[in-house]
Amino acid sequence: MGSEDKAATMFNTTFVRPEKFYLSGFSNIPHIRYYYVFLCFVYIMTVLGNGFLLSVISLAKTLHTPKYMIVFNMALTDLCASTALIPKLLDTFLFERRYIVYEACLSYMFFVLFFTSVQSWTLVTMAYDRLIAICFPLRYHSFVTETSITAILLFVWIFLVSVIATMVGLLNRLSFCNSLVVNSLFCDHGPVYRLACNDTSLNYNMAAVLIILLIIIPVIFIVITYVCISVALSRTTSREERLRALKTCTSHLILVAIFFLPWIGTNIVAWASYIHPNARMINSTLTHTIPALLNPIIYALKTEEVINAIKKLCKRNLLGIMRTKRRTCYHCCIK
């Protein structure tokens, strides 16, 4: 038997892929079920808010613009991100179904991380839209077109699918011969790959790449964008134009702060010192769920264009109902 055959034999004899993982969840927190009920409420409101926004954008032709293509993508991603995480999380801990099949765990991980990554880069695309609108207003309709926004969003989805699929797929090369208890509320990448008993350096590097792609590069791009916007606004003489521009930027900056600050804070604390698993899990779930709840309220449903579109849709539906009633009454009178 050659050296390669011996190595393959040793690999096959030591390689262990578990049938199931066990999700540990919180430890020693009384009345924790109320937290899961809160997450259930958050999910219901997220579905209603984002579903309503998606319907309005689809039905109102005045919102069929490149800007609202980005908003539509945001609402769709928020809806998918919450759906990927919360229902399974509630099923796991409210009904005590903590064992999860290995393949299902990897699928769970992929969808949660993928939609979170798309959320991050959707905020970057919104920053690009604001940058062109404020710094190059005369060229806005040349740069921000349906074709260009479609190309950007498609690239984001395809690129992130490739990155997250590669990262999750690399877990298949690990041997899980230690504990199978995942110290998290879901199949998070870090808590899973740390259970392996063979070399995890490649998985660690991929986790670092994800942090760079998910947090560092988007934040740098958004900061540079707003530096350029600040310079452009400082050269604007009209106070009304500044206030109008700041109003649209403020909503986006609130979304950026809600999404990125918890991620940045958690990673800094985890790197600099120790963070309790319960605190990490609470922060992680709120970071995955609260932005999806607040995004449509802060950014879209308060804007004048969306409010006018909702009014027009309500007026159209009201007129349709009145016409139907008139026709019904007319037919009744004839009979």
BALOBA-1460 file (C-alpha; in Angstrom, 3 decimals):
// residues 335
<rec num="1" residu="m" x="0.000" y="0.000" z="0.000"/>
<rec num="2" residu="g" x="1.455" y="3.378" z="-1.018"/>
<rec num="3" residu="s" x="1.819" y="6.441" z="1.206"/>
<rec num="4" residu="e" x="-1.185" y="8.160" z="-0.423"/>
<rec num="5" residu="d" x="-3.395" y="5.099" z="0.178"/>
<rec num="6" residu="k" x="-2.283" y="4.966" z="3.815"/>
<rec num="7" residu="a" x="-3.072" y="8.647" z="4.269"/>
<rec num="8" residu="a" x="-6.517" y="8.171" z="2.705"/>
<rec num="9" residu="t" x="-7.175" y="5.171" z="4.951"/>
<rec num="10" residu="m" x="-6.167" y="7.116" z="8.068"/>
<rec num="11" residu="f" x="-8.393" y="10.038" z="6.981"/>
<rec num="12" residu="n" x="-11.395" y="7.763" z="6.445"/>
<rec num="13" residu="t" x="-10.924" y="6.042" z="9.801"/>
<rec num="14" residu="t" x="-10.597" y="9.300" z="11.778"/>
<rec num="15" residu="f" x="-13.111" y="11.445" z="9.875"/>
<rec num="16" residu="v" x="-16.343" y="11.860" z="11.864"/>
<rec num="17" residu="r" x="-19.461" y="13.559" z="10.530"/>
<rec num="18" residu="p" x="-22.197" y="13.663" z="13.188"/>
<rec num="19" residu="e" x="-25.769" y="12.705" z="12.455"/>
<rec num="20" residu="k" x="-27.093" y="15.594" z="14.546"/>
<rec num="21" residu="f" x="-26.002" y="18.680" z="16.494"/>
<rec num="22" residu="y" x="-27.559" y="19.876" z="19.755"/>
<rec num="23" residu="l" x="-28.405" y="23.594" z="20.056"/>
<rec num="24" residu="s" x="-27.817" y="24.576" z="23.689"/>
<rec num="25" residu="g" x="-29.394" y="28.044" z="23.676"/>
<rec num="26" residu="f" x="-29.426" y="30.223" z="26.782"/>
<rec num="27" residu="s" x="-28.233" y="28.936" z="30.125"/>
<rec num="28" residu="n" x="-29.664" y="29.762" z="33.569"/>
<rec num="29" residu="i" x="-32.015" y="32.550" z="32.467"/>
<rec num="30" residu="p" x="-35.426" y="32.378" z="34.199"/>
<rec num="31" residu="h" x="-38.611" y="32.992" z="32.181"/>
<rec num="32" residu="i" x="-36.674" y="32.871" z="28.922"/>
<rec num="33" residu="r" x="-39.848" y="31.797" z="27.098"/>
<rec num="34" residu="y" x="-41.000" y="35.423" z="27.225"/>
<rec num="35" residu="y" x="-38.000" y="36.356" z="25.087"/>
<rec num="36" residu="y" x="-39.040" y="33.801" z="22.467"/>
<rec num="37" residu="v" x="-42.593" y="35.171" z="22.553"/>
<rec num="38" residu="f" x="-41.106" y="38.639" z="21.978"/>
<rec num="39" residu="l" x="-39.193" y="37.294" z="18.951"/>
<rec num="40" residu="c" x="-42.432" y="35.789" z="17.663"/>
<rec num="41" residu="f" x="-44.103" y="39.206" z="17.928"/>
<rec num="42" residu="v" x="-41.117" y="40.814" z="16.175"/>
<rec num="43" residu="y" x="-41.393" y="38.282" z="13.353"/>
<rec num="44" residu="i" x="-45.130" y="38.868" z="12.865"/>
<rec num="45" residu="m" x="-44.635" y="42.637" z="12.695"/>
<rec num="46" residu="t" x="-41.653" y="42.190" z="10.339"/>
<rec num="47" residu="v" x="-43.743" y="40.091" z="7.954"/>
<rec num="48" residu="l" x="-46.611" y="42.598" z="8.038"/>
<rec num="49" residu="g" x="-44.387" y="45.678" z="7.604"/>
<rec num="50" residu="n" x="-42.160" y="44.326" z="4.857"/>
<rec num="51" residu="g" x="-45.029" y="42.482" z="3.143"/>
<rec num="52" residu="f" x="-47.037" y="45.717" z="3.063"/>
<rec num="53" residu="l" x="-44.062" y="47.659" z="1.664"/>
<rec num="54" residu="l" x="-43.449" y="45.028" z="-1.028"/>
<rec num="55" residu="s" x="-47.120" y="45.190" z="-2.020"/>
<rec num="56" residu="v" x="-47.133" y="48.992" z="-2.223"/>
<rec num="57" residu="i" x="-43.989" y="49.106" z="-4.376"/>
<rec num="58" residu="s" x="-45.353" y="46.372" z="-6.658"/>
<rec num="59" residu="l" x="-48.761" y="48.001" z="-7.119"/>
<rec num="60" residu="a" x="-47.786" y="51.691" z="-7.336"/>
<rec num="61" residu="k" x="-46.322" y="52.468" z="-10.758"/>
<rec num="62" residu="t" x="-44.893" y="55.764" z="-9.444"/>
<rec num="63" residu="l" x="-42.522" y="53.691" z="-7.276"/>
<rec num="64" residu="h" x="-41.175" y="51.643" z="-10.187"/>
<rec num="65" residu="t" x="-37.878" y="53.542" z="-10.081"/>
<rec num="66" residu="p" x="-34.240" y="52.494" z="-9.478"/>
<rec num="67" residu="k" x="-34.319" y="53.913" z="-5.939"/>
<rec num="68" residu="y" x="-37.322" y="51.796" z="-4.982"/>
<rec num="69" residu="m" x="-35.808" y="48.750" z="-6.642"/>
<rec num="70" residu="i" x="-33.197" y="48.993" z="-3.866"/>
<rec num="71" residu="v" x="-35.907" y="49.511" z="-1.246"/>
<rec num="72" residu="f" x="-37.803" y="46.499" z="-2.644"/>
<rec num="73" residu="n" x="-34.623" y="44.433" z="-2.396"/>
<rec num="74" residu="m" x="-34.164" y="45.614" z="1.195"/>
<rec num="75" residu="a" x="-37.718" y="44.650" z="2.191"/>
<rec num="76" residu="l" x="-37.453" y="41.264" z="0.455"/>
<rec num="77" residu="t" x="-34.098" y="40.535" z="2.102"/>
<rec num="78" residu="d" x="-35.371" y="41.599" z="5.532"/>
<rec num="79" residu="l" x="-38.370" y="39.319" z="5.137"/>
<rec num="80" residu="c" x="-36.209" y="36.373" z="4.044"/>
<rec num="81" residu="a" x="-33.612" y="36.977" z="6.779"/>
<rec num="82" residu="s" x="-36.216" y="36.935" z="9.548"/>
<rec num="83" residu="t" x="-37.954" y="33.905" z="8.020"/>
<rec num="84" residu="a" x="-34.646" y="32.030" z="7.802"/>
<rec num="85" residu="l" x="-33.943" y="32.540" z="11.504"/>
<rec num="86" residu="i" x="-36.960" y="33.091" z="13.746"/>
<rec num="87" residu="p" x="-39.461" y="30.292" z="12.886"/>
<rec num="88" residu="k" x="-36.821" y="27.575" z="13.262"/>
<rec num="89" residu="l" x="-35.478" y="29.220" z="16.427"/>
<rec num="90" residu="l" x="-38.961" y="29.265" z="17.977"/>
<rec num="91" residu="d" x="-39.580" y="25.654" z="16.950"/>
<rec num="92" residu="t" x="-36.254" y="24.642" z="18.506"/>
<rec num="93" residu="f" x="-36.655" y="26.245" z="21.929"/>
<rec num="94" residu="l" x="-40.387" y="26.673" z="22.493"/>
<rec num="95" residu="f" x="-41.094" y="23.045" z="21.571"/>
<rec num="96" residu="e" x="-37.773" y="21.644" z="22.840"/>
<rec num="97" residu="r" x="-36.623" y="20.253" z="19.482"/>
<rec num="98" residu="r" x="-32.964" y="21.080" z="20.052"/>
<rec num="99" residu="y" x="-31.442" y="18.291" z="17.996"/>
<rec num="100" residu="i" x="-30.870" y="19.281" z="14.373"/>
<rec num="101" residu="v" x="-29.695" y="17.033" z="11.555"/>
<rec num="102" residu="y" x="-26.190" y="17.825" z="10.248"/>
<rec num="103" residu="e" x="-27.311" y="18.740" z="6.703"/>
<rec num="104" residu="a" x="-30.214" y="20.822" z="8.035"/>
<rec num="105" residu="c" x="-27.776" y="22.660" z="10.328"/>
<rec num="106" residu="l" x="-25.564" y="23.646" z="7.387"/>
<rec num="107" residu="s" x="-28.602" y="24.783" z="5.361"/>
<rec num="108" residu="y" x="-29.833" y="26.802" z="8.357"/>
<rec num="109" residu="m" x="-26.410" y="28.440" z="8.654"/>
<rec num="110" residu="f" x="-26.211" y="29.229" z="4.924"/>
<rec num="111" residu="f" x="-29.542" y="31.030" z="4.659"/>
<rec num="112" residu="v" x="-29.105" y="33.073" z="7.855"/>
<rec num="113" residu="l" x="-25.604" y="34.230" z="6.913"/>
<rec num="114" residu="f" x="-26.475" y="34.794" z="3.255"/>
<rec num="115" residu="f" x="-29.474" y="37.056" z="3.857"/>
<rec num="116" residu="t" x="-27.591" y="38.940" z="6.582"/>
<rec num="117" residu="s" x="-24.780" y="39.595" z="4.103"/>
<rec num="118" residu="v" x="-27.257" y="40.809" z="1.465"/>
<rec num="119" residu="q" x="-28.788" y="43.170" z="4.057"/>
<rec num="120" residu="s" x="-25.349" y="44.666" z="4.638"/>
<rec num="121" residu="w" x="-24.648" y="45.268" z="0.954"/>
<rec num="122" residu="t" x="-28.146" y="46.610" z="0.317"/>
<rec num="123" residu="l" x="-27.277" y="49.406" z="2.752"/>
<rec num="124" residu="v" x="-24.133" y="50.014" z="0.683"/>
<rec num="125" residu="t" x="-26.239" y="50.209" z="-2.500"/>
<rec num="126" residu="m" x="-28.505" y="52.752" z="-0.785"/>
<rec num="127" residu="a" x="-25.421" y="54.796" z="0.114"/>
<rec num="128" residu="y" x="-24.381" y="54.722" z="-3.557"/>
<rec num="129" residu="d" x="-27.846" y="55.995" z="-4.533"/>
<rec num="130" residu="r" x="-27.582" y="58.903" z="-2.043"/>
<rec num="131" residu="l" x="-24.019" y="59.687" z="-3.184"/>
<rec num="132" residu="i" x="-25.041" y="60.096" z="-6.839"/>
<rec num="133" residu="a" x="-28.258" y="61.947" z="-5.952"/>
<rec num="134" residu="i" x="-26.473" y="64.577" z="-3.846"/>
<rec num="135" residu="c" x="-22.998" y="64.831" z="-5.360"/>
<rec num="136" residu="f" x="-23.972" y="64.376" z="-9.030"/>
<rec num="137" residu="p" x="-27.649" y="65.400" z="-9.237"/>
<rec num="138" residu="l" x="-27.526" y="66.251" z="-12.952"/>
<rec num="139" residu="r" x="-26.103" y="62.817" z="-13.798"/>
<rec num="140" residu="y" x="-28.344" y="60.877" z="-11.410"/>
<rec num="141" residu="h" x="-30.657" y="59.500" z="-14.096"/>
<rec num="142" residu="s" x="-27.649" y="58.519" z="-16.208"/>
<rec num="143" residu="f" x="-25.825" y="56.620" z="-13.436"/>
<rec num="144" residu="v" x="-28.744" y="55.284" z="-11.388"/>
<rec num="145" residu="t" x="-30.829" y="53.414" z="-13.959"/>
<rec num="146" residu="e" x="-32.919" y="50.267" z="-13.722"/>
<rec num="147" residu="t" x="-30.229" y="48.411" z="-15.671"/>
<rec num="148" residu="s" x="-27.361" y="49.558" z="-13.426"/>
<rec num="149" residu="i" x="-29.225" y="48.842" z="-10.171"/>
<rec num="150" residu="t" x="-30.336" y="45.426" z="-11.447"/>
<rec num="151" residu="a" x="-26.724" y="44.631" z="-12.350"/>
<rec num="152" residu="i" x="-25.454" y="45.751" z="-8.920"/>
<rec num="153" residu="l" x="-28.070" y="43.775" z="-6.994"/>
<rec num="154" residu="l" x="-27.590" y="40.653" z="-9.123"/>
<rec num="155" residu="f" x="-23.829" y="40.843" z="-8.601"/>
<rec num="156" residu="v" x="-24.341" y="41.185" z="-4.830"/>
<rec num="157" residu="w" x="-26.635" y="38.144" z="-4.661"/>
<rec num="158" residu="i" x="-24.459" y="35.925" z="-6.891"/>
<rec num="159" residu="f" x="-21.165" y="36.943" z="-5.257"/>
<rec num="160" residu="l" x="-22.487" y="36.444" z="-1.711"/>
<rec num="161" residu="v" x="-24.058" y="33.094" z="-2.606"/>
<rec num="162" residu="s" x="-20.613" y="31.962" z="-3.760"/>
<rec num="163" residu="v" x="-18.823" y="33.236" z="-0.641"/>
<rec num="164" residu="i" x="-21.302" y="31.851" z="1.905"/>
<rec num="165" residu="a" x="-21.636" y="28.521" z="0.063"/>
<rec num="166" residu="t" x="-17.841" y="28.157" z="0.079"/>
<rec num="167" residu="m" x="-17.612" y="28.990" z="3.777"/>
<rec num="168" residu="v" x="-20.381" y="26.561" z="4.756"/>
<rec num="169" residu="g" x="-19.081" y="23.891" z="2.368"/>
<rec num="170" residu="l" x="-15.648" y="23.983" z="4.046"/>
<rec num="171" residu="l" x="-17.274" y="22.609" z="7.205"/>
<rec num="172" residu="n" x="-17.605" y="19.257" z="5.390"/>
<rec num="173" residu="r" x="-13.841" y="18.803" z="5.602"/>
<rec num="174" residu="l" x="-13.936" y="18.885" z="9.423"/>
<rec num="175" residu="s" x="-14.098" y="15.942" z="11.779"/>
<rec num="176" residu="f" x="-16.445" y="16.426" z="14.744"/>
<rec num="177" residu="c" x="-15.118" y="14.008" z="17.333"/>
<rec num="178" residu="n" x="-15.485" y="16.328" z="20.337"/>
<rec num="179" residu="s" x="-18.700" y="17.757" z="21.746"/>
<rec num="180" residu="l" x="-21.705" y="18.095" z="19.428"/>
<rec num="181" residu="v" x="-23.328" y="20.813" z="21.543"/>
<rec num="182" residu="v" x="-23.520" y="24.104" z="19.587"/>
<rec num="183" residu="n" x="-23.366" y="26.946" z="22.092"/>
<rec num="184" residu="s" x="-25.769" y="29.183" z="20.200"/>
<rec num="185" residu="l" x="-29.425" y="29.735" z="19.347"/>
<rec num="186" residu="f" x="-28.902" y="28.620" z="15.751"/>
<rec num="187" residu="c" x="-26.223" y="26.915" z="13.672"/>
<rec num="188" residu="d" x="-23.832" y="29.840" z="13.734"/>
<rec num="189" residu="h" x="-20.552" y="29.376" z="11.879"/>
<rec num="190" residu="g" x="-18.143" y="30.079" z="14.740"/>
<rec num="191" residu="p" x="-19.708" y="27.853" z="17.407"/>
<rec num="192" residu="v" x="-20.011" y="25.001" z="14.881"/>
<rec num="193" residu="y" x="-16.505" y="24.930" z="13.394"/>
<rec num="194" residu="r" x="-14.925" y="25.269" z="16.859"/>
<rec num="195" residu="l" x="-16.379" y="21.846" z="17.733"/>
<rec num="196" residu="a" x="-14.074" y="20.156" z="15.203"/>
<rec num="197" residu="c" x="-11.009" y="18.260" z="16.386"/>
<rec num="198" residu="n" x="-8.866" y="18.640" z="13.252"/>
<rec num="199" residu="d" x="-7.300" y="21.739" z="11.667"/>
<rec num="200" residu="t" x="-9.805" y="24.642" z="11.519"/>
<rec num="201" residu="s" x="-7.417" y="27.362" z="10.325"/>
<rec num="202" residu="l" x="-9.091" y="27.557" z="6.897"/>
<rec num="203" residu="n" x="-12.505" y="27.934" z="8.521"/>
<rec num="204" residu="y" x="-11.129" y="30.658" z="10.815"/>
<rec num="205" residu="n" x="-9.738" y="32.497" z="7.783"/>
<rec num="206" residu="m" x="-13.083" y="32.249" z="5.974"/>
<rec num="207" residu="a" x="-14.832" y="33.650" z="9.063"/>
<rec num="208" residu="a" x="-12.384" y="36.571" z="8.977"/>
<rec num="209" residu="v" x="-13.120" y="37.079" z="5.263"/>
<rec num="210" residu="l" x="-16.847" y="37.173" z="6.027"/>
<rec num="211" residu="i" x="-16.331" y="39.826" z="8.732"/>
<rec num="212" residu="i" x="-14.351" y="41.902" z="6.229"/>
<rec num="213" residu="l" x="-17.047" y="41.501" z="3.549"/>
<rec num="214" residu="l" x="-19.994" y="41.872" z="5.924"/>
<rec num="215" residu="i" x="-18.804" y="44.709" z="8.169"/>
<rec num="216" residu="i" x="-15.446" y="46.316" z="7.389"/>
<rec num="217" residu="i" x="-15.712" y="47.003" z="3.627"/>
<rec num="218" residu="p" x="-19.376" y="48.154" z="3.766"/>
<rec num="219" residu="v" x="-18.681" y="50.491" z="6.704"/>
<rec num="220" residu="i" x="-15.604" y="51.957" z="4.992"/>
<rec num="221" residu="f" x="-17.556" y="52.515" z="1.772"/>
<rec num="222" residu="i" x="-20.475" y="54.148" z="3.631"/>
<rec num="223" residu="v" x="-18.127" y="56.406" z="5.640"/>
<rec num="224" residu="i" x="-16.344" y="57.537" z="2.441"/>
<rec num="225" residu="t" x="-19.750" y="58.105" z="0.826"/>
<rec num="226" residu="y" x="-20.896" y="60.409" z="3.618"/>
<rec num="227" residu="v" x="-17.604" y="62.279" z="3.668"/>
<rec num="228" residu="c" x="-18.176" y="63.054" z="-0.026"/>
<rec num="229" residu="i" x="-21.803" y="63.984" z="0.693"/>
<rec num="230" residu="s" x="-20.732" y="66.311" z="3.540"/>
<rec num="231" residu="v" x="-18.237" y="68.053" z="1.255"/>
<rec num="232" residu="a" x="-20.894" y="68.445" z="-1.459"/>
<rec num="233" residu="l" x="-23.448" y="69.834" z="1.016"/>
<rec num="234" residu="s" x="-20.920" y="72.289" z="2.458"/>
<rec num="235" residu="r" x="-20.627" y="73.822" z="-1.017"/>
<rec num="236" residu="t" x="-24.393" y="74.143" z="-1.369"/>
<rec num="237" residu="t" x="-25.600" y="77.675" z="-0.667"/>
<rec num="238" residu="s" x="-29.287" y="76.858" z="-0.275"/>
<rec num="239" residu="r" x="-30.281" y="75.947" z="3.289"/>
<rec num="240" residu="e" x="-33.454" y="74.205" z="2.065"/>
<rec num="241" residu="e" x="-31.456" y="71.908" z="-0.235"/>
<rec num="242" residu="r" x="-29.183" y="70.959" z="2.663"/>
<rec num="243" residu="l" x="-32.116" y="70.139" z="4.928"/>
<rec num="244" residu="r" x="-33.836" y="68.123" z="2.184"/>
<rec num="245" residu="a" x="-30.665" y="66.131" z="1.531"/>
<rec num="246" residu="l" x="-29.990" y="65.609" z="5.238"/>
<rec num="247" residu="k" x="-33.535" y="64.321" z="5.724"/>
<rec num="248" residu="t" x="-33.018" y="61.493" z="3.223"/>
<rec num="249" residu="c" x="-29.533" y="60.777" z="4.568"/>
<rec num="250" residu="t" x="-30.675" y="60.679" z="8.211"/>
<rec num="251" residu="s" x="-33.036" y="57.758" z="7.590"/>
<rec num="252" residu="h" x="-30.276" y="55.795" z="5.879"/>
<rec num="253" residu="l" x="-27.750" y="56.597" z="8.626"/>
<rec num="254" residu="i" x="-30.193" y="55.334" z="11.274"/>
<rec num="255" residu="l" x="-30.504" y="52.041" z="9.384"/>
<rec num="256" residu="v" x="-26.715" y="51.820" z="9.125"/>
<rec num="257" residu="a" x="-26.291" y="52.453" z="12.860"/>
<rec num="258" residu="i" x="-28.972" y="49.909" z="13.831"/>
<rec num="259" residu="f" x="-27.416" y="47.237" z="11.630"/>
<rec num="260" residu="f" x="-23.660" y="47.747" z="12.011"/>
<rec num="261" residu="l" x="-23.076" y="49.095" z="15.538"/>
<rec num="262" residu="p" x="-24.183" y="45.899" z="17.367"/>
<rec num="263" residu="w" x="-22.006" y="43.783" z="15.031"/>
<rec num="264" residu="i" x="-19.002" y="46.054" z="15.527"/>
<rec num="265" residu="g" x="-19.517" y="46.234" z="19.297"/>
<rec num="266" residu="t" x="-19.829" y="42.476" z="19.691"/>
<rec num="267" residu="n" x="-16.722" y="41.752" z="17.626"/>
<rec num="268" residu="i" x="-14.637" y="44.354" z="19.463"/>
<rec num="269" residu="v" x="-15.680" y="43.024" z="22.876"/>
<rec num="270" residu="a" x="-15.121" y="39.411" z="21.801"/>
<rec num="271" residu="w" x="-11.662" y="40.282" z="20.463"/>
<rec num="272" residu="a" x="-10.578" y="42.504" z="23.371"/>
<rec num="273" residu="s" x="-11.965" y="40.483" z="26.268"/>
<rec num="274" residu="y" x="-14.586" y="37.876" z="27.196"/>
<rec num="275" residu="i" x="-18.248" y="38.101" z="26.287"/>
<rec num="276" residu="h" x="-20.753" y="35.863" z="28.053"/>
<rec num="277" residu="p" x="-22.502" y="33.403" z="25.688"/>
<rec num="278" residu="n" x="-25.939" y="34.611" z="26.834"/>
<rec num="279" residu="a" x="-25.045" y="38.239" z="26.058"/>
<rec num="280" residu="r" x="-23.603" y="37.206" z="22.696"/>
<rec num="281" residu="m" x="-26.727" y="35.230" z="21.764"/>
<rec num="282" residu="i" x="-29.128" y="38.022" z="22.786"/>
<rec num="283" residu="n" x="-27.110" y="40.559" z="20.817"/>
<rec num="284" residu="s" x="-26.900" y="38.207" z="17.829"/>
<rec num="285" residu="t" x="-30.645" y="37.533" z="17.647"/>
<rec num="286" residu="l" x="-31.567" y="41.195" z="18.092"/>
<rec num="287" residu="t" x="-29.027" y="42.206" z="15.436"/>
<rec num="288" residu="h" x="-30.556" y="39.688" z="13.019"/>
<rec num="289" residu="t" x="-34.179" y="40.647" z="13.732"/>
<rec num="290" residu="i" x="-34.642" y="44.271" z="14.880"/>
<rec num="291" residu="p" x="-33.223" y="45.963" z="11.722"/>
<rec num="292" residu="a" x="-35.606" y="43.925" z="9.562"/>
<rec num="293" residu="l" x="-38.491" y="45.160" z="11.721"/>
<rec num="294" residu="l" x="-37.476" y="48.839" z="11.689"/>
<rec num="295" residu="n" x="-36.145" y="49.247" z="8.141"/>
<rec num="296" residu="p" x="-39.517" y="49.698" z="6.361"/>
<rec num="297" residu="i" x="-40.769" y="52.066" z="9.073"/>
<rec num="298" residu="i" x="-37.685" y="54.287" z="9.200"/>
<rec num="299" residu="y" x="-36.665" y="54.391" z="5.555"/>
<rec num="300" residu="a" x="-39.701" y="53.777" z="3.380"/>
<rec num="301" residu="l" x="-43.091" y="54.100" z="5.039"/>
<rec num="302" residu="k" x="-42.299" y="57.634" z="6.297"/>
<rec num="303" residu="t" x="-41.200" y="59.016" z="2.930"/>
<rec num="304" residu="e" x="-43.517" y="61.357" z="1.043"/>
<rec num="305" residu="e" x="-43.398" y="59.308" z="-2.164"/>
<rec num="306" residu="v" x="-44.520" y="56.112" z="-0.414"/>
<rec num="307" residu="i" x="-47.245" y="57.907" z="1.572"/>
<rec num="308" residu="n" x="-48.611" y="59.474" z="-1.629"/>
<rec num="309" residu="a" x="-48.530" y="56.081" z="-3.347"/>
<rec num="310" residu="i" x="-50.458" y="54.510" z="-0.431"/>
<rec num="311" residu="k" x="-53.060" y="57.305" z="-0.607"/>
<rec num="312" residu="k" x="-53.502" y="56.782" z="-4.360"/>
<rec num="313" residu="l" x="-53.878" y="53.018" z="-3.912"/>
<rec num="314" residu="c" x="-56.450" y="53.496" z="-1.137"/>
<rec num="315" residu="k" x="-58.353" y="56.025" z="-3.257"/>
<rec num="316" residu="r" x="-58.290" y="53.664" z="-6.247"/>
<rec num="317" residu="n" x="-59.552" y="50.753" z="-4.144"/>
<rec num="318" residu="l" x="-62.257" y="52.931" z="-2.563"/>
<rec num="319" residu="l" x="-63.458" y="54.074" z="-5.980"/>
<rec num="320" residu="g" x="-63.472" y="50.455" z="-7.165"/>
<rec num="321" residu="i" x="-65.615" y="49.405" z="-4.185"/>
<rec num="322" residu="m" x="-68.042" y="52.305" z="-4.755"/>
<rec num="323" residu="r" x="-68.400" y="51.420" z="-8.443"/>
<rec num="324" residu="t" x="-69.071" y="47.798" z="-7.574"/>
<rec num="325" residu="k" x="-71.765" y="48.841" z="-5.089"/>
<rec num="326" residu="r" x="-73.384" y="51.143" z="-7.640"/>
<rec num="327" residu="r" x="-73.499" y="48.360" z="-10.235"/>
<rec num="328" residu="t" x="-74.986" y="45.988" z="-7.666"/>
<rec num="329" residu="c" x="-77.648" y="48.524" z="-6.683"/>
<rec num="330" residu="y" x="-78.416" y="49.243" z="-10.339"/>
<rec num="331" residu="h" x="-78.935" y="45.559" z="-11.111"/>
<rec num="332" residu="c" x="-81.116" y="45.180" z="-8.010"/>
<rec num="333" residu="c" x="-83.305" y="48.108" z="-9.092"/>
<rec num="334" residu="i" x="-83.744" y="46.667" z="-12.592"/>
<rec num="335" residu="k" x="-84.847" y="43.351" z="-11.148"/>
